[in-house]
Amino acid sequence: MNSTQLLNRAADNIRILAAAAVEKAKSGHPGGAMGGADFINVLFSEYLVYDPENPAWEGRDRFFLDPGHMAPMLYAQLCLAGKFSLEDLQNLRQWESVTPGHPERCIERGIENTSGPLGQGHTFAVGAAIAAKFLKARFGKVMNQTIYAFISDGGVQEEISQGAGRLAGHLGLDNLIMFYDSNRIQLSTECREVTSEDVARKYEAWGWFVQTIPGNDPEAIRRALDKAKAEQERPSLIIGNTTMGKGIVTAEGESFEGKCSTHGAPLSKSGGGSFEKTIENLGGNPEAPFAIFPEVKKLYENRAAELRQIANEHYQEFYEWQKQNPELAATYERYFSGEAPEIDWTKIQQKPGAATRGASAVVLSSLAEQVGNMIVASADLSNSDKTDGFLKKTHAFVKGDFSGAFLQAGVAELTMACVCIGMSLHGGVIPACGTFFVFSDYMKPAVRMAALMEVPVKFIWTHDAFRVGEDGPTHEPVEQEAQIRLMEKLQNHHGKNSMLVLRPADAEETTMAWRLAMENTATPTALIFSRQDIPALPVQNFEGFSKGAYIVNKDENPEVVLLASGSEVSTLLAGAELLRKDGIRLQVVSVPSEGLFRSQPQAYQAEVLPRGVKRFGMTAGLSCTLEGLVGENGAIWGLNSFGFSAPYKVLDEKLGFTAENVYKQVKALLG
Ligand SMILES: Cc1ncc(C[n+]2csc(CCOP(=O)(O)OP(=O)(O)O)c2C)c(N)n1
């Protein structure tokens, strides 16, 4: 056990490095980082189990940071652990540095998740804890890792904490330990100005084991961590009453702790704190603050040696287990390979003319049998979004039993999305989650993070258009498709479309959509499905689907190209019949993904959308959804207002989504 004096010295070292990095960058957040240093130091020097030589080791404990603005604390801690250099800290927030303004996922350097939008980080941890339970139920003690999370006032206030807290408590995630850095200060106010809730009782009511401690006291932190580790029923919350900006003093040497102004400004700009005096106060050299104290270096060298030994013991146990369970071990390797699972798609027999949500259920039912590490979730709509196709072949998680593979997330779309992202970040599992497309609005902040982190979560969104009908405009997505397709236009840092968005036009296309989703291990995928039945397309070979757009049928020398995604393709086909009777030559195109289509060679694009030929697009979303494809020499029939409450066939008539209107509009276009 390390002496309290040494632990305090190490925490002061973190405070110095964090404050110095922010000072040098001339921007950043020192106050919270300085207050949280004691917890993270005890965690990393005595508890967190990982392999210094093999950062991606599947059996490692994970540390999820929620307040990404506390990046200087994490970087400083990881610098002590040898994952960053002092020079890296000096480059905080600079172009191409490995120390960006908020931490970005980098397993090699010990960063499990990108954080910044408050509330999401700790919800990822809940997802990771569920994934760990799922894997433990299959592989036993080789999956014994603990998931740690660090949350601040901002994260506790974010609404998502309700969903995360409820789920973790309900599912009894005793492998989750969260530290709440309660410094009573936030960005522009003190916490007491915006909240008077009793956080401890709130988490207790959700079924958590809650301890409240002095959060800058290493001995209290250690005692609390020991108790949390021993807990066998509930997730743990350690509320640490900490001091914002611990150690900050003025030029006169008086305390300048507990001040809002140190939340987001270098000490020299905090309106009272003195950088030099603070570094001195913390036992550092203001002339050369970027230094690791020799005794702290030794502390972390010793810990690294211990960790190597601990990891080796785990590896020995693993090899023993592998020897005794070769098949299971091969499955384990496969799950953690991150590669697309092998799926026999010929086993999937679709019923022609089904709604694409129903066709999705057919696929999910088969995936439940073929993909042992798939986890599907629904936000209380499993029988409507048809994720129940999967559920019928398995069972939902319950406290103490994670042998199933379905998460009933309750009515909490953002939580569900973040939990699925967290499962994916953990590794070893393939998560998917479903709800109505209109509620993708509730999930967008998480979708953006999934895209940024490049995690292959599958988002299943059904009830894709106004054909929800009687439920009325609140439930009818209009602008959602245009919104989510922006993510296809946005590139990730690997130069790829940050998301794959697919809206299939019939049951067979739905199988193809799922196929692309399962093969896509590089980005998240959106699958947008219809509520209503759709006639089968007159297509024999659906391979063109994987190019993002393809010709469904064509006449020689077409005068006009008709294009759409989803059920509007069938409406175009019906309109095409009427137009052909007038001798008009056509090419009908299904475009499940504009982003994917625009990634194809020019020659292919020109074949599907020949230059100089007029185009007519139809979309149940905003017209702008198709603008990029139709161009200025064409016309688009879209829905440019909110929807209305009526049976969907009436809406089709009233809103012009009929064969007759296609005929009329195309005739007008051709003049
Ligand atoms: C979703 C979201 N909203 C707003 C912000 C901007 N923001 C960053 S930190 C912060 C306040 C954080 O207070 P606290 O969590 O107590 O951190 P501390 O002041 O202790 O560093 C806010 C509002 C954000 N990062 N994410």
The ligand as a MOL file (V3000), in Angstrom:
LIG
                    3D

  0  0  0     0  0            999 V3000
M  V30 BEGIN CTAB
M  V30 COUNTS 26 27 0 0 0
M  V30 BEGIN ATOM
M  V30 1 C -24.0500 18.4080 -23.2780 0
M  V30 2 C -23.1390 19.5060 -22.8670 0
M  V30 3 N -23.6520 20.7080 -22.5440 0
M  V30 4 C -22.8330 21.7130 -22.2010 0
M  V30 5 C -21.4850 21.5590 -22.1850 0
M  V30 6 C -20.5680 22.7210 -21.8650 0
M  V30 7 N -19.9670 22.5280 -20.5260 0 CHG=1
M  V30 8 C -18.7450 22.0150 -20.3920 0
M  V30 9 S -18.3240 21.8130 -18.7940 0
M  V30 10 C -19.8010 22.4360 -18.2630 0
M  V30 11 C -20.1340 22.5500 -16.7920 0
M  V30 12 C -19.5330 21.4810 -16.0940 0
M  V30 13 O -19.5750 21.5870 -14.7220 0
M  V30 14 P -18.9660 20.3620 -13.9580 0
M  V30 15 O -19.4280 19.1540 -14.6220 0
M  V30 16 O -19.2840 20.5350 -12.5300 0
M  V30 17 O -17.4250 20.4890 -14.2110 0
M  V30 18 P -16.3890 21.3380 -13.3520 0
M  V30 19 O -16.8820 22.7530 -13.3350 0
M  V30 20 O -16.3790 20.7360 -12.0120 0
M  V30 21 O -15.1200 21.2020 -14.0990 0
M  V30 22 C -20.5840 22.7850 -19.3320 0
M  V30 23 C -21.9320 23.3820 -19.2050 0
M  V30 24 C -20.9950 20.2900 -22.5320 0
M  V30 25 N -19.6900 20.0200 -22.5500 0
M  V30 26 N -21.8340 19.2840 -22.8330 0
M  V30 END ATOM
M  V30 BEGIN BOND
M  V30 1 1 1 2
M  V30 2 1 2 3
M  V30 3 2 2 26
M  V30 4 2 3 4
M  V30 5 1 4 5
M  V30 6 1 5 6
M  V30 7 2 5 24
M  V30 8 1 6 7
M  V30 9 2 7 8
M  V30 10 1 7 22
M  V30 11 1 8 9
M  V30 12 1 9 10
M  V30 13 1 10 11
M  V30 14 2 10 22
M  V30 15 1 11 12
M  V30 16 1 12 13
M  V30 17 1 13 14
M  V30 18 2 14 15
M  V30 19 1 14 16
M  V30 20 1 14 17
M  V30 21 1 17 18
M  V30 22 2 18 19
M  V30 23 1 18 20
M  V30 24 1 18 21
M  V30 25 1 22 23
M  V30 26 1 24 25
M  V30 27 1 24 26
M  V30 END BOND
M  V30 END CTAB
M  END
